[in-house]
């Protein structure tokens, strides 16, 4: 059994430990921070292949129950894309896909930029760009995208603040805020959204029988809460690396590769006994795909531990791959770019201070906990 991956190794500085495992082989038996074991897949080729391998399932009903399976949500919140296999996965994705085409999301860029400009203009003095900007921007964008009614927006903002504006290690886990999540979702589902909105489309799908009650609630949970922390970490890392850069397109991709906002993809469960990377795994075992390790695989990326803002091509896996690519991948990229552009426009000489960067995260997520900058002398 490989030494346990501790919370400090996984959340704050996972890359050295992952490099050692990757050098030893592509698949390792590990102890997770929560206790149960799992298989950790560390090399790019195997991680990428597993995204589309039909021999593995996402739904935890295929687990034998002895390995790590993640946080068990109530059924009303668990019927979402990250716990679904075809044909349900295909059906659920079809309901939200039209709202997240690259063309439609790019058309939203002026709206996202306007929100980012407003938040950036409100900053002055010495600020924490994570707590005072990155935590707030995705809240506003997601709330307008769905959209959330006004009362739920305030509760959503409070939820985000309680989750991420804390000293690393002292913040509550998302699972500890379940009551707030239920209130926000209930308010959304009882609202009267605009006819052409994403939420209205989901309510229509429920009325037409294309979604059942649990799927509807779970999809709203997925849209609001599963993406939020990913977007905050993507924005924070982009500000750390790209303020003042002219290479934003390739730069954002390199930020996502080097600082993946999610360290692991959703667990996979073999449907049959099989071999992967020369290792025998049993039906029902848990496989964890290490996006953080795959993105620094020396077999694919030159200078894998260096930030190369014009790296091209850059086939990182931070936002998934193939049919399991994150539906919000384009939106995440747009938010990260708009954040950097807005801060540079409002504070053209802004840059992070020389204070060491501390990192926030858990077993699954990773991003700067704080990013100090002094804006007073340079504000237009």
DRENMI-70862 format. One line per field, with one value per residue (C-alpha): residue in three letters; chain; x, y, z. Coordinates in nm, 3 decimals. Each point is the difference from the previous one (the first is absolute). Layout:
N
residuo <- [Ala,...]
cadena <- [A,...]
u <- [X,...]
v <- [Y,...]
w <- [Z,...]
//
This chain:
380
residuo <- [Unk,Unk,Unk,Unk,Unk,Unk,Unk,Unk,Unk,Unk,Unk,Unk,Unk,Unk,Unk,Unk,Unk,Unk,Unk,Unk,Unk,Unk,Unk,Unk,Unk,Unk,Unk,Unk,Unk,Unk,Unk,Unk,Unk,Unk,Unk,Unk,Unk,Unk,Unk,Unk,Unk,Unk,Unk,Unk,Unk,Unk,Unk,Unk,Unk,Unk,Unk,Unk,Unk,Unk,Unk,Unk,Unk,Unk,Unk,Unk,Unk,Unk,Unk,Unk,Unk,Unk,Unk,Unk,Unk,Unk,Unk,Unk,Unk,Unk,Unk,Unk,Unk,Unk,Unk,Unk,Unk,Unk,Unk,Unk,Unk,Unk,Unk,Unk,Unk,Unk,Unk,Unk,Unk,Unk,Unk,Unk,Unk,Unk,Unk,Unk,Unk,Unk,Unk,Unk,Unk,Unk,Unk,Unk,Unk,Unk,Unk,Unk,Unk,Unk,Unk,Unk,Unk,Unk,Unk,Unk,Unk,Unk,Unk,Unk,Unk,Unk,Unk,Unk,Unk,Unk,Unk,Unk,Unk,Unk,Unk,Unk,Unk,Unk,Unk,Unk,Unk,Unk,Unk,Unk,Unk,Unk,Unk,Unk,Unk,Unk,Unk,Unk,Unk,Unk,Unk,Unk,Unk,Unk,Unk,Unk,Unk,Unk,Unk,Unk,Unk,Unk,Unk,Unk,Unk,Unk,Unk,Unk,Unk,Unk,Unk,Unk,Unk,Unk,Unk,Unk,Unk,Unk,Unk,Unk,Unk,Unk,Unk,Unk,Unk,Unk,Unk,Unk,Unk,Unk,Unk,Unk,Unk,Unk,Unk,Unk,Unk,Unk,Unk,Unk,Unk,Unk,Unk,Unk,Unk,Unk,Unk,Unk,Unk,Unk,Unk,Unk,Unk,Unk,Unk,Unk,Unk,Unk,Unk,Unk,Unk,Unk,Unk,Unk,Unk,Unk,Unk,Unk,Unk,Unk,Unk,Unk,Unk,Unk,Unk,Unk,Unk,Unk,Unk,Unk,Unk,Unk,Unk,Unk,Unk,Unk,Unk,Unk,Unk,Unk,Unk,Unk,Unk,Unk,Unk,Unk,Unk,Unk,Unk,Unk,Unk,Unk,Unk,Unk,Unk,Unk,Unk,Unk,Unk,Unk,Unk,Unk,Unk,Unk,Unk,Unk,Unk,Unk,Unk,Unk,Unk,Unk,Unk,Unk,Unk,Unk,Unk,Unk,Unk,Unk,Unk,Unk,Unk,Unk,Unk,Unk,Unk,Unk,Unk,Unk,Unk,Unk,Unk,Unk,Unk,Unk,Unk,Unk,Unk,Unk,Unk,Unk,Unk,Unk,Unk,Unk,Unk,Unk,Unk,Unk,Unk,Unk,Unk,Unk,Unk,Unk,Unk,Unk,Unk,Unk,Unk,Unk,Unk,Unk,Unk,Unk,Unk,Unk,Unk,Unk,Unk,Unk,Unk,Unk,Unk,Unk,Unk,Unk,Unk,Unk,Unk,Unk,Unk,Unk,Unk,Unk,Unk,Unk,Unk,Unk,Unk,Unk,Unk,Unk,Unk,Unk,Unk,Unk,Unk,Unk,Unk,Unk,Unk,Unk,Unk,Unk]
cadena <- [A,A,A,A,A,A,A,A,A,A,A,A,A,A,A,A,A,A,A,A,A,A,A,A,A,A,A,A,A,A,A,A,A,A,A,A,A,A,A,A,A,A,A,A,A,A,A,A,A,A,A,A,A,A,A,A,A,A,A,A,A,A,A,A,A,A,A,A,A,A,A,A,A,A,A,A,A,A,A,A,A,A,A,A,A,A,A,A,A,A,A,A,A,A,A,A,A,A,A,A,A,A,A,A,A,A,A,A,A,A,A,A,A,A,A,A,A,A,A,A,A,A,A,A,A,A,A,A,A,A,A,A,A,A,A,A,A,A,A,A,A,A,A,A,A,A,A,A,A,A,A,A,A,A,A,A,A,A,A,A,A,A,A,A,A,A,A,A,A,A,A,A,A,A,A,A,A,A,A,A,A,A,A,A,A,A,A,A,A,A,A,A,A,A,A,A,A,A,A,A,A,A,A,A,A,A,A,A,A,A,A,A,A,A,A,A,A,A,A,A,A,A,A,A,A,A,A,A,A,A,A,A,A,A,A,A,A,A,A,A,A,A,A,A,A,A,A,A,A,A,A,A,A,A,A,A,A,A,A,A,A,A,A,A,A,A,A,A,A,A,A,A,A,A,A,A,A,A,A,A,A,A,A,A,A,A,A,A,A,A,A,A,A,A,A,A,A,A,A,A,A,A,A,A,A,A,A,A,A,A,A,A,A,A,A,A,A,A,A,A,A,A,A,A,A,A,A,A,A,A,A,A,A,A,A,A,A,A,A,A,A,A,A,A,A,A,A,A,A,A,A,A,A,A,A,A,A,A,A,A,A,A,A,A,A,A,A,A,A,A,A,A,A,A,A,A,A,A,A,A]
u <- [0.000,0.141,0.037,-0.321,-0.047,-0.043,-0.215,0.309,0.166,-0.315,-0.140,0.304,0.297,-0.099,0.231,0.324,-0.176,-0.190,0.322,0.151,-0.304,-0.010,0.364,-0.072,-0.297,-0.342,-0.225,0.046,-0.197,-0.032,-0.169,-0.224,-0.023,-0.348,0.136,-0.123,0.251,-0.017,0.209,0.170,0.071,0.293,0.113,-0.153,-0.067,-0.193,-0.193,-0.105,-0.104,-0.211,-0.217,-0.151,0.036,-0.342,0.137,-0.017,-0.310,-0.056,-0.302,0.104,-0.254,0.278,0.234,0.040,-0.004,0.344,0.191,-0.028,-0.315,-0.006,-0.267,-0.341,-0.263,-0.371,-0.180,-0.162,0.347,0.187,-0.164,0.238,0.260,0.288,-0.193,-0.162,0.081,-0.156,-0.278,-0.092,0.325,-0.076,-0.356,0.099,0.280,-0.238,-0.221,0.274,0.226,-0.176,0.075,0.371,0.101,0.326,-0.180,-0.266,0.246,0.231,-0.303,-0.033,0.352,-0.110,-0.242,0.270,0.248,-0.249,-0.035,0.378,0.048,-0.251,0.170,0.350,-0.100,-0.118,0.346,0.255,0.289,0.161,-0.238,-0.025,-0.089,-0.130,-0.235,-0.107,-0.023,0.042,-0.249,-0.261,0.027,-0.122,-0.287,-0.127,0.050,-0.162,-0.290,-0.071,0.046,-0.263,-0.141,-0.055,-0.271,0.127,-0.044,0.184,0.285,0.065,-0.005,0.227,0.249,-0.006,0.055,0.302,0.144,-0.034,0.158,0.307,0.080,0.182,0.350,0.098,-0.084,-0.268,-0.263,-0.313,-0.040,-0.276,-0.176,-0.034,-0.207,-0.273,-0.284,0.102,0.028,-0.353,-0.141,0.167,-0.119,-0.353,-0.016,0.120,-0.252,-0.291,0.089,-0.139,0.312,0.012,-0.130,0.332,0.211,0.184,-0.219,-0.318,0.125,0.058,-0.345,-0.152,0.191,-0.141,-0.352,0.046,0.126,0.358,0.128,-0.140,-0.023,0.335,0.176,-0.136,0.114,0.335,0.066,-0.062,0.235,0.259,-0.029,0.027,0.239,0.216,0.151,0.035,0.321,0.161,-0.067,0.130,0.328,0.033,-0.049,0.239,0.276,-0.047,0.047,0.311,0.160,-0.145,-0.049,0.160,0.055,-0.082,-0.026,-0.342,-0.132,0.293,0.069,-0.337,0.054,0.341,-0.145,-0.257,0.271,0.250,-0.254,-0.298,-0.295,-0.107,0.269,-0.212,-0.277,-0.314,0.064,-0.026,-0.104,0.102,-0.299,0.217,0.338,0.259,0.352,0.102,0.356,0.123,-0.194,-0.293,-0.308,-0.321,-0.358,-0.132,0.341,0.031,0.233,0.092,0.134,0.271,-0.041,0.278,0.244,-0.108,0.046,0.366,0.082,0.348,-0.107,-0.238,0.118,0.349,0.109,-0.313,0.054,0.066,-0.253,0.032,-0.267,0.026,-0.004,-0.171,-0.136,-0.115,-0.222,-0.049,-0.283,-0.096,-0.358,-0.051,0.005,-0.240,-0.356,0.116,0.140,-0.147,-0.300,0.119,0.353,-0.042,-0.173,0.287,0.248,-0.208,-0.031,0.374,0.089,-0.258,0.126,0.357,-0.107,-0.225,0.262,0.261,-0.239,-0.095,0.342,0.256,0.302,-0.151,0.204,0.004,0.232,0.308,-0.176,0.019,-0.310,-0.194,-0.220,-0.349,-0.157,-0.114,0.029,-0.160,0.069,0.299,0.051,0.159,-0.147,0.095,0.166,0.107,0.034,0.032,-0.220,-0.017,0.279,-0.089,-0.376,-0.120]
v <- [0.000,0.341,0.248,0.191,0.323,0.247,0.311,0.224,-0.188,-0.012,0.346,0.222,-0.149,-0.322,0.013,-0.140,-0.303,-0.054,0.021,-0.279,-0.221,0.078,-0.100,-0.335,-0.088,0.108,-0.158,-0.011,-0.127,0.286,0.087,0.304,0.274,-0.126,-0.347,-0.247,-0.099,0.061,-0.034,0.321,0.035,0.236,-0.007,0.198,-0.284,-0.208,0.295,0.125,-0.347,-0.060,0.304,-0.189,-0.363,-0.167,-0.276,0.249,0.154,0.329,-0.098,-0.113,-0.282,-0.186,0.029,-0.305,0.239,-0.071,0.273,0.378,0.122,0.369,0.195,-0.169,0.256,-0.050,-0.148,0.336,0.147,-0.300,-0.057,0.231,-0.041,-0.099,-0.299,-0.109,-0.242,-0.029,0.016,0.227,0.198,0.063,0.108,0.235,0.160,0.058,0.216,0.252,-0.026,0.274,0.254,-0.078,-0.016,0.183,0.253,0.077,0.029,0.227,0.216,0.036,0.141,0.368,-0.080,-0.184,0.281,0.260,-0.184,-0.034,0.370,0.099,-0.213,0.113,0.367,-0.039,-0.105,0.238,-0.001,-0.324,-0.283,-0.374,-0.074,-0.344,0.099,0.336,-0.094,-0.367,-0.126,0.253,-0.012,-0.359,0.056,0.290,-0.175,-0.331,0.179,0.197,-0.301,-0.219,0.254,-0.002,0.220,0.293,-0.162,-0.313,0.209,0.150,-0.344,-0.136,0.283,-0.072,-0.370,0.075,0.238,-0.252,-0.272,0.176,0.318,-0.175,-0.091,-0.320,-0.298,0.185,0.035,-0.215,-0.277,0.033,-0.298,0.205,0.265,-0.236,0.198,0.316,-0.198,-0.134,0.349,0.144,-0.285,0.018,0.373,-0.054,-0.276,0.203,0.311,0.116,0.029,0.168,-0.225,-0.026,-0.070,-0.317,-0.052,0.044,-0.266,-0.244,0.069,-0.057,-0.328,-0.112,0.091,-0.193,-0.308,0.021,0.047,-0.151,0.198,-0.120,0.067,0.355,0.078,-0.170,0.193,0.332,-0.115,-0.092,0.332,0.207,-0.180,-0.249,0.263,0.285,-0.099,-0.101,0.347,0.179,-0.191,0.053,0.377,0.017,-0.190,0.209,0.319,-0.147,-0.080,0.231,0.356,0.220,-0.287,0.038,-0.376,-0.055,-0.270,-0.238,0.137,-0.107,-0.350,-0.015,0.120,-0.278,-0.256,0.106,0.086,-0.228,0.124,-0.360,-0.252,-0.307,-0.095,-0.170,-0.361,-0.284,-0.358,-0.300,-0.204,-0.313,-0.118,0.140,0.133,0.363,0.119,-0.348,-0.011,-0.234,0.173,-0.165,0.076,0.266,0.140,0.379,0.168,0.364,0.181,0.245,0.299,0.178,-0.281,-0.057,0.370,-0.022,-0.328,0.028,-0.233,0.266,0.342,0.146,0.192,-0.131,0.183,0.337,0.269,0.047,0.256,-0.059,-0.381,-0.136,-0.259,-0.046,-0.310,0.020,-0.190,0.247,0.036,-0.358,-0.157,-0.122,-0.070,0.063,0.346,0.252,0.173,0.324,-0.025,0.290,0.210,-0.067,0.120,0.311,0.091,-0.042,0.215,0.270,0.016,0.069,0.249,0.193,0.027,0.118,0.257,0.144,-0.037,-0.018,-0.036,-0.246,-0.307,-0.246,0.099,-0.203,-0.172,-0.380,-0.153,-0.233,-0.258,-0.106,-0.330,-0.340,-0.347,0.119,0.375,0.233,0.376,0.307,0.077,0.368,0.234,0.334,0.304,0.375,0.196,0.349,0.178,-0.145,0.033,0.208]
w <- [0.000,-0.096,0.285,0.059,-0.188,0.283,-0.019,0.005,-0.286,-0.208,0.060,0.040,-0.183,-0.170,-0.299,0.142,0.145,-0.323,-0.204,0.211,-0.053,-0.372,-0.038,0.167,-0.221,-0.126,0.266,0.379,0.296,0.252,0.326,-0.035,0.265,0.091,0.068,-0.267,-0.268,-0.375,-0.316,-0.109,-0.374,-0.055,-0.365,-0.283,-0.244,0.251,0.144,-0.342,-0.116,0.311,-0.074,-0.293,0.112,0.009,0.225,0.289,0.156,0.183,0.208,0.348,-0.012,-0.184,0.301,0.220,0.297,0.146,-0.186,0.017,-0.177,0.091,0.180,-0.003,-0.090,0.064,-0.305,-0.077,-0.071,-0.138,-0.340,-0.186,-0.273,0.228,0.131,-0.327,-0.280,-0.346,-0.090,0.293,-0.031,-0.368,0.078,0.283,-0.198,-0.291,0.220,0.083,-0.305,-0.204,0.274,-0.003,-0.363,-0.061,-0.219,0.259,0.287,-0.197,-0.074,0.377,0.029,0.006,0.283,0.196,-0.068,0.124,0.330,0.028,-0.077,0.268,0.262,-0.101,0.010,0.358,0.118,0.148,0.239,0.104,-0.085,-0.006,-0.360,0.096,0.282,-0.147,-0.367,-0.097,0.259,-0.118,-0.379,-0.060,0.247,-0.209,-0.334,0.105,0.170,-0.318,-0.225,0.165,0.112,0.376,0.154,0.207,0.343,-0.110,-0.143,0.343,0.162,-0.275,0.060,0.372,-0.065,-0.220,0.256,0.282,-0.211,-0.137,0.194,0.282,0.106,-0.183,0.214,0.197,-0.272,0.013,-0.254,-0.258,0.158,0.322,-0.180,-0.124,0.159,-0.186,-0.324,0.041,0.068,-0.310,-0.223,0.141,-0.069,-0.358,-0.071,0.136,-0.203,-0.334,-0.219,-0.343,-0.276,-0.183,0.309,0.097,0.307,-0.203,-0.241,0.285,0.146,-0.344,-0.032,0.334,-0.110,-0.324,0.182,-0.131,0.357,0.317,0.325,0.138,-0.330,-0.012,0.353,-0.055,-0.319,0.175,0.278,-0.264,-0.182,0.317,0.228,-0.191,-0.229,0.247,0.178,-0.331,-0.142,0.310,-0.013,-0.377,0.040,0.297,-0.179,-0.315,0.204,0.160,-0.335,-0.263,0.131,-0.264,-0.244,-0.369,-0.053,0.153,-0.233,0.037,0.346,0.139,-0.137,0.165,0.330,-0.015,-0.078,0.265,0.270,-0.064,0.208,0.055,0.083,-0.073,-0.238,0.132,0.116,-0.252,0.076,-0.217,-0.113,-0.022,0.125,-0.241,-0.037,-0.039,-0.030,0.080,0.328,0.067,0.142,0.116,-0.093,0.237,0.100,-0.005,-0.251,0.052,-0.306,0.104,-0.229,0.189,-0.076,-0.360,-0.075,0.102,-0.170,-0.151,-0.281,-0.134,0.123,-0.027,0.311,0.170,0.331,-0.164,-0.094,-0.377,-0.094,-0.376,0.027,-0.311,-0.039,0.356,0.028,0.377,0.166,0.274,-0.122,-0.112,-0.344,-0.267,0.111,0.356,-0.069,0.242,-0.167,0.160,-0.137,-0.243,0.267,0.242,-0.259,-0.074,0.369,0.057,-0.299,0.079,0.360,-0.110,-0.268,0.239,0.272,-0.248,-0.148,0.339,0.163,-0.283,0.227,0.244,0.080,0.287,0.284,0.081,0.291,-0.029,-0.153,0.227,-0.163,0.092,-0.082,0.102,-0.146,-0.323,-0.045,-0.008,-0.029,0.162,0.342,-0.017,-0.247,0.143,-0.229,0.060,-0.240,0.152,-0.183,-0.339,-0.019,-0.294]
//
